[in-house]
């Protein structure tokens, strides 16, 4: 687990005792999966468009204690939610939308109908993903899952949700002695998110959680036909085939390797803790991403913008994502408001006139789509500049780019809401903060900030005080000591 000290031994021992009581096994037999939360300093909202993104994990996250069961039965309990989840690994799992239409509750011949709680979807989704890739599971698990206090282990936030899926994948693989690479698990978790749950997100969360290394900035080019993860000297590549705009994932392969890190980090891993801390500041909003149409609608708008730009520039056969649009094409469209530059002649016949007007209309982005495209292209530039700043150890410039990313998320991507925007504005002014932005999709509750280590507690206190002034009701719903968490960088998910 590198240089990170999370999770702490007392917490691990508590989970071991819980699983031992559930299963009747000795506490020494309990295996532990740690799946850290991730943050995305730069690259907001562009992974699903094939953009370049950055990420790292923090020293907080999901912990899943488990033992292999004596048969196919799965028995799960949660530290945050009531009830038990019970099902079998030899049951055929169906995506949620298919199960609703079939009134099957997600499985065939399952006991899921008897279940009174719904927080086990990610465990079932893990089985779905493993089954779909041809893995035959014979061993269930008895497990207890818990997230950081104040955060969910049920999958009700972007990073926590993916962390839960990753944790279950690693547990089922361990119990069934499956050797699955991190890059394969990125694809498996994508199946959980995109197919089983029907959420149209990218692969940033999975990649960061599975590939990050302590103190390093993980950089990913998420373009669907060439995906790279730059993480502590290792660059992994995924190949995905596109057929009629449908993504078909093939088995992943490791190809190239290269390193991006801070010069100070090369000399001493522990120096990272002296340079900066990471703040997680909570707004008190708890809307689940899967029940908020904002995320999926933004993805659709980005694809609409890409489709118009590609069609207007005469490019056919490419998936309508903004990474397939040349920046020069966008800049031309941005300046003119339309890619149509032909002259209208008085001698045009009626049919030619109709064709001309139609071509103009389909090539014109409305104001909303123009803002989505502007966010994508400007954010891609910020990521590249941010990588340079990180590599040179310039946290001041790195932080300014993060705050600029946050502003573009508000103005161009139009994510967030009043409480979250207020929290962002407070953090921008907080003492010692290098930069801040929304965390995750930006449609609910949290901001991140990079802050000077020596001023981290001062910045946290300032944020709590100022946010309580502008949102007293929401602030009252949060434990004052946990409204702003001070974190260090983390490591990758693994079984320990």
N, C-alpha and C positions, 0 to 999 in steps of 0.2 A: 504493500500500500504506500510505497514511497515515503515521504517525510511527514505526511499528515498523521495526526494522532487520533482522528475520528475513525470509528466510534470508540468511546471510552470503555474500559473493561467492566466497570460496574453496570453499565447499560447492557452490555453483552451478556453478563452473568444473569441479569434479571430476565432476559428473553430466553436464555437457555433453561432456566428453572421453569418458566411458563410452558415451554414446549415439552419439557420432561413430564410435567404434570398432565398435559393433554394426552401424551402418547404412552406414558408408562415406561419410557426409556430413561437411561441414565443421562444426566445433563451433559456429560462428556461426549455423548454421541450426537449431540445437536450440532448441525451445520448452520453457518450464518452467511447470508447474502447481504452485502452492503451495496446500495445503489444510490449514489449521491445526486442531489439536485444540481442542475446546471444553470449557468447564466450566459447570456449572449451580449457581450459588450458592444459589438458592432455586427451589423448584418440583419437588422430587424425586418421581419416580414418579407424577406426575399429568398428564403431557402426554397419555398414552393415554386418560385419562378426560375430556379436554376442559378441563383446568384451566389456570390462568394460571401461566406459568413464566418464569424469567429465565435468561439465559445470556450468556457472552462467550467469545471465543477467546483463546488464549495464543500466545506467540511461539515455538511449536514445533509440528511437525506432519509431514504427508506432502509429499514433493517428488517429482514425476513429470517426468522429462525425456523428450522424445519428438520425433520427426520423422514427418511423414506418410510412409507407405510408398508404393511405386510402384504398388501394386495393393490388393486387398482383404485382404491378409495382415496379421495382428497377431502381433508378436513381442515378448515381454515378459521382462524379468529383474528380480529383486528384490535389494535390498541385504541383506535378512534371510534369504532362503530360497533353497534350491538349485533348480536346474533352470530350464527355460524354459517359458513358456506360449505356445502357438501355436494360432491358430484364424483364421477368416475372418469379416469383418463381414457378408458376404452369407449366412452360415449362419443358419438359424432357431434362435434360442435358446429353450429350454424351461425352465420353473421346475424346481428341483431335485427336488421331489416327483414331478412328472410324468415327469421324465427317468428317475428310479429305477424307476417302475412300468413304463415302456416299455423299460427297459434300453438307453437311448440315450445315456447319459452326458451329457445336458444339451443336445445339439444333434442335428440330423438331418444325416447324411452328414458327420460331423465327424472331425477328427483327434484329438479330445479323448481317445479311448480309448488313444492312444499316449502321452499325457502322464503323467509319473510324479509330478507334484506337483499339489496341489489348491488352491494359493493364488491361482489366476486367476479364482475364481468371481465376484469383484466386477467384473472387466473384462467377463466374459460377461453379468453382470447389467446392466451399463450398456448393452450392445448390446440386450439384451432390452427394457429400458425405452424406449430410443429407437425400436426397431422397433415396439413396441406403440402408440406415439403417432404412427405413420405416417411416421417419418423414414426415408428411403432412404439407406443408407450405402454408399459406394463406395470410401472411402479407409480403409485400416487404418493402424496406427502401429507404429513400432519404438520401444520405450520401456524406461526403467529407473526403477523406483520404490523409494523409500527412506523410512523413517520415522526418527523420533528414536531415537538409541541407547538401548536399554533398553525401547523400545516397538515395537509391531508395525506393519508396513506391509502385512500380509496380510489384515486385517479381523478379527482375533481379539479385539478389544475394541470397546465401543460407539462411542466417539468416533473411534478410529482406523479402525474398520471403515467408518463412514459417510464419513470423510474420504477413504478409498481410493475408495469409490464415486463421490464427488463429483469427485475428481481424474480418474478415467477418463471420466466424463461430459464434463467440460470439455475433455479431450484429444481425444476422438472428435468432439465438436462443432467444435472448432477445426480439426481435420484435414479435416472435411467442410464447413467454412464454414457451419455452422448457427448461426443467431442465436436462442439460447434464453435467456429471462430467468431471473434467480435464483429467482423464485417457481415457474416451470415446472420448474426443476431440483430444487426441493424435492419436487415431485410425482414426478419421474423417480426420484429416489433412494429415495423411499418405495416405488416399485414394485420396486426392487432388494431392499430389505429385507423388505417384507411379502409380495410375490408370488414373486419369484425364489428368495429364501433361506428364506421361510416364517417369518420372525421377526416377532412381533406387537408391535413397538415403535411409538412415536409419531413425530412429525416434529421433535422438539426439536433433535436433532443436526444434521440437514440445515439447518434454519432458522438456527441459530447460525453454522454454518460458512459459509453462503452470504450471510447478511445482516448479520453483525456489522460494526461499524466501530470503529476503534481507540479505546480508552478509554471507550466507551459500554456501558451495560448494555442488552442486547437483551431486550425483554419481549414475550411472546407469549401471547395468549388462544387456546388450542388447541381451543376448542369447534368441532366439525366443521362447523357451518354458518356460522361467522363467525370467521375466523382472522386475527389482527392481529400484525404484527411491528413493534415500536417500536424503531427503530434509527437513531440520529443524525438525527432529524428526518424519517424516512420511515416511514410505516405502510403495509404492504402487506396486502392482504386476499385470502384464498382462499375460494372458494365450493365446497362439496362437497354433492352431493345424496345423501340417504339414502332407500333403497328397501328395505323389508322388513329393516331393520337391516343392510343391506350398503352399504358406503361406495363410491360411484361418483364418481370425481374428474373434475371438469370443467376445461377450460382456465382458468388462473388470470388474474386481472386486478388491476392496481394501482388502488387507490381513494383512500384517505385518507393524510394525513401528519401526524405530530406528533412532538415531541422530548421525550426524558427524558435528562437528563445531570446530572452533578455541577456545582454552581456554580463550583468551582475549575477544573474541566475547561473551562468556557466561556471562562475567561481565558487558559489556557495548557495546551496538550495535554501538554507534557512534565512538568507538575506531577504527573500521575498516577503517574509512576515514583517520585516523591519521597514519595507518600502511602503506597503499599502495594506489596508483591510478592505473588505467588501461589506457594504451595508445592504441589508434587506429591510425595506421600510414598507409596512403594511397599511393599507387604507381602510380595511374593515369590510370591503366588498367581497362577497362570496359567491357571485354568480358563476356557475359551471360553464366552461367553454363549450361543451357539447350541447348546451341548451341556449346558447347565444348565437343568433344567426349572423352576427357581425363578422365573425372569422370567415366562414364559408362564403359570404357575399363579397368580402374583400378579395379572396382568392379568385372568385369568378370575375370580378371587375378587372383584375390584373390580366387574366386570360383574354377578356374582351379587348383590352387595350392592345395586347400583343397580336391578337387576331387581326385587328384593324390595321395595325402598322405593317404586319407581314403581307397582308392582302394588298394594301396600298402601294407597297414597294415591289410588288410583283413576285414575291417569294411564295412558293407553294410546297406542300409536303412536309412542313415542319410542325412540330407540336406548338400550339399557341401559348408559349411562355415567353416572358420578356427577355430572357437570356438569349433567345434566338433572334432578337431584334438588334441590329447593329446600332451602337450609340449614335453614329452619325445620322442614321435614319430618324431616330427620335429627335435629335437636335434640330434637324430640318423641319420636322413636323411641329416641334415646340415653337419655332420661330414663326412659321407660316400659319399655324392653326389647321393646316391640311397638307397632305402630300401631293394634292393635285396642282400642277403648275401649268397646264395647257391653256391655250388661248381659246376663247369662245368665238367662233366665227358666225357671222350673220348668214353664211351660206349653208350651215349645217341643216340637214333634214331633221324631221321630227324624231325618227328612231335614233339618230345619232345624238340629238339633244337629250333625249331621255337617258341614253346610255351614259352620256357625259355627266349629267346631273346625278345619276345613281352612283357613278364612280366617285364623284366628289363626296356624296353623303356617306358612303361606306368607308371612305378613307379619313373621315374627320372624327377626331376624338372630342367628346364633350368634356366639359370642365372637370367632371368627376374622374373620368378615365385618364385625363391629362395629369391630374394630381397623383393618381396611383403610379403612373409611369415615371413621373418626376421623382417620387420617393424611391422607386427601384433603382434608377440610374444614378441618382445622387448618393444613395446608400452604398452602392457598389464601389463608388469612388472613395467614400469614407472608410470602407473596410480596407482597401489597399493602402491608403494613407495611414490608417491605424496600425497595420502590420509593420510598416516602416518605423512608426513611433515606438511600438512595443520592442522591436528588435534593437532599437538604439537606446532603450531604457528611458525614453522621454514620456513619463507618466502625465505631465502637464498637457502636452499635445494630444496624447491618447485620450485623456479625459475630455478635452474640448470636443473632440470628434464624437464621443459618446453622447454628450449633451446635445450636439447638433443632430445626431440620430434621433434623440428623443423629441426634439422640436419638429423634425420632419414627420415623425410618427403621428404627432398631433395635427399638423397643418396639412400634410399631403396624404398620408395614409388614413387619417381621421379615425384613429383608434383612441381608446381612453374615454374618460368621462370626467365630470367636474372634480370629484374627489381625487382621482388619480392624477389629473393635470395639476391640481393644487399641490399635491405631494411632490410631484416633479419640480414645480417652481420653487418649493421650499428647499428641496435638496440642492438645487442649483446655487442657492444663496448660503447653504450651510458651510460653516468654517471647515477648511481643509479638504473639501470635496473636489476631486479632480474632474469628475463627470458623472452624469446620471441619465437614466432613461427608464421607460417601463420595462418590466420583466415579462417574458413570454409574449402572448398575443396582444396584450395591452387592453383587453376588454374587461378586466377585473383586477384586482386588488393589490398589486405590489410594484414597487420601484427598486431598482438596484443602483448602487453608487460605489465608485472607487474613491477611497478617502485616504489621506495621509495617516499612517499608523498612529502618530503622536496626537492626532486630533480626532480620532475615531469616536471616542466617548463624548467629546464636546459636540461633534456633529450630530450624533444620535440624540443627545439631550435637546439640542436646538430643534431638531426635526419633530420630536415628540411634542415639545412646547408649542411650536407654531402650528402644527397640524391640528392639535386639540383646539386651538383658537378658531380655525376656519371650519372644522368638522367635529364639533363636540359630541354629537350623537354617535357617529361612527367610531370615534376615538374611545368613547366610553365602553364600546363592545370589545375592546382589545385590552389585554393585560398590559399595563403601562410599561412593565419591564420587558415585554416581548413585542412591543410595537415596532421597534427597530432592532434587528439582530446584527451583531458584529461577527463577521465570518472571515475565515482564511480560505485560500485556494484548496481544492480537493484533488482526489485521484479518480481512477476509473472504477466502474462496478466490477465486483468479483465475489467469489465464494471464499470465505476465510475460515 
